[in-house]
Amino acid sequence: MTPDEVAFELTVDGVRHEVTARWSESLLTVLRDRLGVRGPKTGCAHGRCGACAVRADLGDGAPHVLCACLVPAATAAGGSVATIASIGGPDGELSDVQEAFLAEGAVQCGICTAGFVTAATELLETNPDPTRTEIEAALYGNLCRCTGYGRIVAAVEAAARTRRQQEAP
């Protein structure tokens, strides 16, 4: 290990990893290049597109959606990261949010999809009945150049309806 590196533990999608990274490396670089995690995409590398969005608990006990390209990897030391890979079921079944994205045609090229699904999942776990404005605000950090946003917002609304119907007595 060189002086510009740090060693730490990081849990990714429920699996604990021993990681060595340079202080300047982003969490996205460690996820993709060191650990082979391909769900978060490299988009703009400036935190503007959301393609690299992950849910991370960096020590405060609550996951937050963040752009992995902006977070220094060492900041995640001892924390946990959930990528799109852990949003569905353990046997590869799709989550309600993923199913809604497919049903509403809210996917095109796929670059942005993981980020949108990650942000939408976080929103619906904290707010099961969001307004259209709240959905748009939660998705604000994500950029889509293929679908426009109508179908994406409709997908989140559909997933919210599905969740509410499943929770009804």
C-alpha positions in Angstrom: 0.0 0.0 0.0 1.3 3.4 -0.9 1.0 6.6 1.1 -1.8 7.8 -1.1 -3.9 4.7 -0.5 -6.3 3.7 2.3 -7.6 0.2 3.1 -11.2 -0.2 4.4 -14.2 -2.5 4.5 -17.3 -1.8 2.4 -20.5 -3.7 2.1 -21.9 -3.7 -1.4 -25.3 -5.3 -2.1 -25.0 -7.3 1.2 -21.4 -8.6 0.5 -18.5 -7.4 2.7 -15.4 -6.4 0.8 -11.8 -5.4 1.8 -10.9 -2.5 -0.4 -7.7 -0.6 -1.1 -8.2 2.7 -2.9 -6.4 5.9 -3.6 -7.7 8.9 -1.6 -8.6 10.6 -4.8 -10.7 7.6 -6.2 -14.4 7.9 -6.4 -16.8 5.3 -5.0 -17.9 4.7 -8.6 -14.4 3.8 -9.7 -14.0 1.4 -6.8 -17.4 -0.2 -7.4 -16.9 -0.7 -11.2 -13.1 -1.1 -11.6 -12.2 -2.9 -8.3 -15.3 -4.8 -7.4 -16.8 -5.4 -10.9 -20.2 -3.9 -9.9 -21.7 -2.8 -13.2 -25.2 -1.5 -12.1 -24.1 2.1 -11.5 -23.0 3.6 -14.8 -20.3 6.1 -15.7 -22.2 9.0 -17.3 -21.0 12.5 -16.8 -18.6 12.0 -13.9 -19.7 15.3 -12.5 -22.8 14.3 -10.5 -25.2 15.9 -13.1 -26.8 12.8 -14.8 -27.5 10.3 -11.9 -26.4 7.3 -14.0 -24.1 6.3 -11.1 -26.8 6.7 -8.3 -26.6 4.3 -5.4 -28.2 4.1 -2.0 -25.5 4.4 0.6 -25.4 4.4 4.4 -22.2 6.1 5.2 -22.5 5.8 9.0 -25.7 7.7 9.9 -27.9 4.6 9.9 -30.0 5.7 6.9 -29.5 5.1 3.2 -29.3 8.2 1.0 -29.3 8.3 -2.8 -26.0 9.8 -4.0 -23.9 10.1 -7.1 -21.1 7.6 -6.6 -18.9 9.6 -9.0 -18.8 12.4 -6.5 -18.1 10.5 -3.3 -14.5 9.8 -2.4 -14.3 6.0 -1.9 -12.7 6.3 1.5 -15.8 8.2 2.7 -17.7 5.0 2.5 -15.3 3.1 4.8 -17.2 0.8 7.0 -20.5 1.7 5.3 -22.8 0.0 3.0 -23.9 0.6 -0.6 -26.9 -0.8 -2.4 -26.9 -0.8 -6.2 -29.6 -1.6 -8.7 -28.5 -5.3 -8.3 -30.0 -5.4 -4.8 -33.3 -3.7 -5.5 -35.0 -6.7 -7.1 -35.5 -10.1 -5.4 -32.8 -12.5 -4.5 -33.5 -14.8 -7.4 -33.5 -12.1 -10.0 -37.2 -11.2 -9.8 -37.9 -7.5 -10.5 -39.0 -5.1 -7.9 -42.4 -3.3 -8.2 -40.5 -0.2 -9.4 -38.6 -2.1 -12.0 -41.8 -3.8 -13.2 -43.5 -0.4 -13.4 -40.6 1.1 -15.5 -41.0 -1.8 -18.0 -44.8 -1.6 -18.1 -44.8 2.2 -18.6 -42.1 2.0 -21.3 -39.8 4.2 -19.1 -36.6 2.5 -20.4 -34.8 3.1 -23.6 -31.0 2.8 -23.8 -30.6 1.8 -20.2 -27.8 4.2 -19.2 -30.0 6.2 -16.8 -32.4 3.5 -15.8 -30.5 2.2 -12.7 -30.2 5.7 -11.3 -33.9 6.5 -11.8 -35.0 3.1 -10.3 -32.6 3.7 -7.4 -34.0 7.2 -6.7 -37.6 6.1 -7.2 -37.1 3.2 -4.8 -35.7 5.4 -2.1 -38.6 7.9 -2.6 -41.3 5.2 -2.3 -39.7 3.8 0.8 -39.8 7.1 2.6 -43.0 8.5 1.0 -45.4 5.8 -0.2 -47.9 8.4 -1.6 -45.8 11.1 -3.3 -47.4 13.9 -5.4 -46.2 14.4 -8.9 -44.1 17.4 -7.7 -42.5 15.2 -5.0 -41.7 12.6 -7.6 -40.1 15.2 -9.9 -38.1 16.6 -7.0 -36.8 13.1 -6.1 -35.8 12.4 -9.7 -34.3 15.9 -10.2 -30.7 14.6 -10.1 -31.2 12.1 -12.9 -31.0 12.9 -16.6 -32.6 11.0 -19.4 -32.0 11.8 -23.1 -34.2 9.0 -24.6 -37.6 8.7 -23.0 -38.4 12.2 -21.8 -39.7 12.2 -18.2 -43.4 11.6 -18.7 -43.1 7.8 -18.8 -40.6 7.8 -15.9 -42.9 9.8 -13.6 -45.8 7.6 -14.7 -43.8 4.6 -13.7 -43.1 5.9 -10.2 -46.8 6.8 -9.8 -47.8 3.3 -10.9 -45.3 1.7 -8.5 -46.7 3.9 -5.7 -50.2 2.8 -6.5 -49.1 -0.9 -6.5 -47.4 -0.5 -3.1 -50.5 1.2 -1.6 -52.8 -1.5 -3.0 -50.6 -4.3 -1.5 -50.6 -2.6 1.9 -54.3 -2.0 2.0 -56.1 -4.4 4.4 
